[in-house]
Amino acid sequence: MLKFIHIPALAISLCFAGSLHADAISDEIAAARKAYEAGELRTAIETLNFAVSKIQEQMAANLVKLLPEPLTGWTADKPESQAGGMAAMITGTTLSRRYERADGAEVTLSLMADSPLIPMLTMAMAMPFVMQNNPETQMYSFKGYRGMLEHAADSQEYELSLMVGNRLVIQGKGRRLTDSQPIEDYFKQLDLEAIQTALTQ
């Protein structure tokens, strides 16, 4: 898990362990240690926070590899990640990638750890009658994982939300689609176990 509060502690432990590599992040951690030992606590915090953001950037660069390449007949934008900073503290860790087909169809995949969607989906799973009362939503299952399908009648937009464990949501949003199959085709390309491990450690 990419929690803001845990990485500074990790940075401090690495610093005192003396196993740092000579790179920019190590330099920042070393500077934070000096500031801490000198009693300059605010400076130590600010310096560690900078190191944290850089560590999170490196982690995000590895995490985006979890998003699949475009299927035959599709193209894709570069993967995007939000794994640090204030926004991530509110929305959780988010990785996304948009795919497009020649006929204009679009699918956007999002992998969200510690997302605000989780309580809503948990409640929906616990009270399925709530979805049953809404004609635009229905229960959804994929490889044993439960979720929700949203689709308005006469609309070409589909949204699949899938809970993987209790901290990860996989979401697929489709536009200009005749059904939700293209989203599911991309779901099939995901290594759900690897994603859960990488995003919720």
C-alpha positions as CSV (number, residue, x, y, z in Angstrom):
1,M,0.0,0.0,0.0
2,L,1.3,3.5,-0.8
3,K,0.4,5.2,2.5
4,F,1.9,8.6,3.0
5,I,2.4,8.0,6.7
6,H,4.3,4.8,6.5
7,I,7.0,5.7,4.0
8,P,8.7,8.4,6.1
9,A,9.1,5.8,8.8
10,L,10.7,3.5,6.3
11,A,13.0,6.2,5.1
12,I,14.2,6.9,8.6
13,S,14.8,3.2,9.2
14,L,16.7,2.9,6.0
15,C,18.8,5.9,6.9
16,F,19.8,4.5,10.3
17,A,20.5,1.1,8.8
18,G,23.2,2.7,6.7
19,S,22.3,0.8,3.5
20,L,21.7,3.8,1.3
21,H,22.7,4.1,-2.3
22,A,24.3,7.3,-3.6
23,D,21.3,8.8,-5.4
24,A,19.1,11.9,-4.9
25,I,16.6,10.1,-2.7
26,S,19.4,8.8,-0.4
27,D,20.8,12.3,-0.3
28,E,17.5,13.7,0.9
29,I,17.1,11.0,3.5
30,A,20.6,11.8,4.8
31,A,19.8,15.5,4.9
32,A,16.6,14.7,6.8
33,R,18.6,12.7,9.3
34,K,21.1,15.6,9.9
35,A,18.2,18.0,10.4
36,Y,16.6,15.6,12.8
37,E,19.8,15.2,14.8
38,A,20.2,19.0,14.9
39,G,16.7,19.4,16.3
40,E,15.4,21.0,13.1
41,L,12.3,18.9,13.1
42,R,10.3,20.9,10.6
43,T,13.1,20.8,8.1
44,A,13.5,17.1,8.7
45,I,9.8,16.5,7.9
46,E,9.8,18.7,4.8
47,T,13.0,16.9,3.5
48,L,11.5,13.4,4.2
49,N,8.3,14.4,2.5
50,F,10.2,15.3,-0.7
51,A,12.0,11.9,-0.5
52,V,8.6,10.2,0.0
53,S,7.2,11.8,-3.2
54,K,10.2,10.6,-5.2
55,I,9.9,7.1,-3.8
56,Q,6.2,7.1,-4.7
57,E,7.0,8.3,-8.3
58,Q,9.4,5.3,-8.7
59,M,6.8,2.9,-7.3
60,A,4.1,4.4,-9.6
61,A,6.4,3.9,-12.6
62,N,6.5,0.2,-11.8
63,L,2.8,-0.1,-11.0
64,V,1.6,1.3,-14.3
65,K,3.1,-1.8,-16.0
66,L,0.2,-3.7,-14.5
67,L,-2.2,-2.1,-17.0
68,P,-2.5,-4.2,-20.2
69,E,-1.3,-3.3,-23.7
70,P,-4.1,-2.6,-26.2
71,L,-5.9,-5.5,-27.7
72,T,-5.9,-6.2,-31.5
73,G,-7.7,-3.3,-33.3
74,W,-7.2,-0.9,-30.3
75,T,-4.7,1.8,-29.5
76,A,-3.9,3.2,-26.0
77,D,-2.8,6.3,-24.3
78,K,0.2,6.2,-21.9
79,P,-0.8,4.9,-18.5
80,E,-1.4,7.5,-15.8
81,S,-0.8,7.2,-12.1
82,Q,-1.7,9.1,-9.0
83,A,0.3,7.6,-6.2
84,G,1.4,10.5,-4.0
85,G,0.7,13.9,-2.7
86,M,-2.4,15.4,-1.1
87,A,-4.8,14.2,-3.8
88,A,-3.7,10.6,-3.3
89,M,-4.3,10.9,0.4
90,I,-7.9,11.7,-0.4
91,T,-8.6,9.4,-3.4
92,G,-6.1,6.6,-2.8
93,T,-3.7,5.2,-5.3
94,T,-5.1,5.3,-8.8
95,L,-3.6,3.9,-12.0
96,S,-5.5,4.4,-15.3
97,R,-5.2,3.9,-19.0
98,R,-7.5,4.8,-21.9
99,Y,-8.0,2.5,-24.9
100,E,-9.6,3.5,-28.2
101,R,-10.9,1.5,-31.2
102,A,-11.1,2.7,-34.8
103,D,-14.9,3.0,-34.7
104,G,-14.7,5.5,-31.8
105,A,-15.3,3.0,-29.0
106,E,-13.4,3.8,-25.8
107,V,-12.5,1.8,-22.6
108,T,-10.8,3.4,-19.6
109,L,-9.4,1.0,-17.0
110,S,-8.7,2.2,-13.5
111,L,-7.0,0.4,-10.6
112,M,-7.8,2.1,-7.3
113,A,-6.3,1.1,-3.9
114,D,-8.0,2.5,-0.8
115,S,-10.5,4.2,-3.0
116,P,-13.6,6.1,-1.6
117,L,-15.6,3.8,-3.8
118,I,-14.9,0.9,-1.5
119,P,-17.4,1.7,1.2
120,M,-20.1,2.3,-1.4
121,L,-19.5,-1.0,-3.1
122,T,-19.3,-2.8,0.2
123,M,-22.6,-1.5,1.2
124,A,-24.1,-2.4,-2.2
125,M,-22.8,-5.9,-1.9
126,A,-24.3,-6.2,1.6
127,M,-27.7,-4.8,0.5
128,P,-28.3,-6.0,-3.1
129,F,-31.9,-4.9,-3.0
130,V,-30.6,-1.3,-3.3
131,M,-29.3,-2.1,-6.7
132,Q,-32.3,-4.1,-7.6
133,N,-34.4,-0.9,-7.1
134,N,-32.3,1.0,-9.6
135,P,-32.9,-0.2,-13.2
136,E,-29.5,1.2,-14.3
137,T,-27.5,-1.0,-11.9
138,Q,-27.1,-4.7,-11.4
139,M,-24.9,-7.2,-9.6
140,Y,-21.8,-8.3,-11.5
141,S,-19.3,-11.1,-11.0
142,F,-16.0,-11.7,-12.6
143,K,-13.7,-14.7,-11.8
144,G,-15.3,-15.0,-8.4
145,Y,-15.0,-11.3,-7.5
146,R,-18.2,-9.3,-7.0
147,G,-19.0,-5.9,-8.3
148,M,-21.6,-3.7,-10.1
149,L,-22.6,-3.0,-13.6
150,E,-24.0,0.4,-14.4
151,H,-25.8,1.1,-17.7
152,A,-28.7,3.4,-18.6
153,A,-31.2,2.2,-21.2
154,D,-30.6,3.4,-24.7
155,S,-27.1,4.5,-23.7
156,Q,-23.8,3.4,-25.2
157,E,-22.0,3.9,-21.9
158,Y,-21.1,1.1,-19.5
159,E,-19.3,1.0,-16.2
160,L,-18.1,-2.1,-14.4
161,S,-16.7,-1.8,-10.9
162,L,-15.1,-4.9,-9.3
163,M,-14.0,-5.3,-5.7
164,V,-10.8,-7.3,-5.4
165,G,-10.1,-8.0,-1.7
166,N,-11.2,-5.3,0.7
167,R,-9.0,-2.5,-0.4
168,L,-8.8,-2.6,-4.2
169,V,-11.4,-1.6,-6.9
170,I,-11.0,-2.3,-10.6
171,Q,-13.2,-0.1,-12.7
172,G,-13.8,-0.1,-16.5
173,K,-15.7,2.7,-18.2
174,G,-16.8,2.3,-21.8
175,R,-18.2,4.7,-24.3
176,R,-19.8,4.1,-27.7
177,L,-20.2,0.5,-26.9
178,T,-23.1,-1.9,-27.8
179,D,-22.4,-4.0,-24.7
180,S,-19.9,-4.4,-21.8
181,Q,-17.9,-7.1,-23.5
182,P,-14.9,-4.9,-24.5
183,I,-14.5,-3.9,-20.9
184,E,-14.6,-7.5,-19.8
185,D,-12.0,-8.3,-22.6
186,Y,-9.6,-5.9,-20.9
187,F,-10.5,-7.3,-17.4
188,K,-9.3,-10.7,-18.8
189,Q,-5.9,-9.2,-19.5
190,L,-5.4,-8.2,-15.9
191,D,-3.4,-10.4,-13.4
192,L,-5.7,-9.8,-10.5
193,E,-3.5,-11.5,-8.0
194,A,-0.4,-9.5,-9.0
195,I,-2.4,-6.3,-8.9
196,Q,-3.8,-6.9,-5.5
197,T,-0.3,-7.8,-4.2
198,A,1.3,-4.7,-5.7
199,L,-1.3,-2.2,-4.8
200,T,-2.2,-3.3,-1.3
201,Q,1.2,-4.3,0.3
